[in-house]
């Protein structure tokens, strides 16, 4: 290892986003995240009823196609695709 490698900043693992198990969240919390996901990704596309996708989004969460990500830096949670 040379001096240049030793001086490079390493990311703090405590600041990394991580997946939260859906079993740790209440149904209301999951529904709220799904509603936010619908309005964020469909509500800005001139969709007349962005919440019409809610049942499809909830199914995707149950099947693991969408997961709950938590960002400790921003102290926020949201749905997204697993890595």
C-alpha positions in Angstrom: 0.0 0.0 0.0 1.4 3.4 -0.9 0.9 6.8 0.6 -1.7 7.8 -2.0 -3.9 4.9 -1.3 -3.7 5.5 2.5 -4.8 9.1 2.0 -7.9 8.4 0.0 -11.1 8.9 2.0 -13.0 5.7 2.7 -16.8 5.9 2.7 -18.4 5.7 6.1 -20.4 2.5 6.2 -22.8 4.2 8.6 -23.8 6.5 5.8 -24.7 3.8 3.3 -28.3 3.2 2.4 -29.6 -0.2 3.5 -32.7 -2.3 2.9 -35.2 -2.6 5.7 -37.2 -5.8 6.0 -40.8 -5.2 5.2 -41.7 -7.4 8.2 -40.4 -4.6 10.5 -42.9 -2.1 9.1 -46.6 -1.8 9.8 -49.2 -2.1 6.9 -49.8 1.7 7.3 -46.1 2.5 6.9 -45.8 0.3 3.8 -49.0 1.8 2.4 -47.6 5.3 3.0 -44.3 4.5 1.3 -46.3 2.9 -1.7 -48.5 6.0 -2.0 -45.4 8.3 -1.9 -43.8 6.1 -4.6 -46.9 6.3 -6.8 -47.2 10.1 -6.5 -43.5 10.7 -6.9 -43.0 8.5 -10.0 -46.4 8.7 -11.6 -47.9 11.9 -10.3 -45.6 14.1 -12.2 -46.3 12.4 -15.5 -49.7 14.0 -16.0 -51.3 10.8 -14.8 -54.9 11.6 -13.8 -54.9 9.1 -10.9 -51.4 8.2 -9.8 -52.8 6.1 -6.8 -54.5 3.8 -9.3 -51.1 1.9 -9.3 -51.2 1.4 -5.6 -52.3 -2.2 -5.6 -49.7 -3.1 -8.2 -46.9 -1.3 -6.1 -48.0 -3.1 -2.9 -47.9 -6.5 -4.8 -44.3 -5.6 -6.0 -43.3 -4.9 -2.4 -44.8 -8.2 -1.2 -43.0 -10.1 -3.9 -39.7 -8.4 -3.3 -39.6 -6.6 -6.7 -39.5 -3.3 -4.7 -37.8 -3.0 -1.3 -37.7 -0.4 1.4 -34.4 1.6 1.4 -33.4 3.7 4.4 -31.0 6.6 4.0 -29.3 7.3 7.3 -27.8 10.6 6.1 -31.1 12.0 5.0 -33.1 10.0 7.6 -35.6 9.0 5.0 -37.1 5.8 3.7 -38.5 5.0 0.3 -39.2 2.2 -2.1 -36.8 1.1 -4.8 -35.5 -1.8 -6.7 -33.1 -4.2 -4.9 -29.5 -4.2 -6.0 
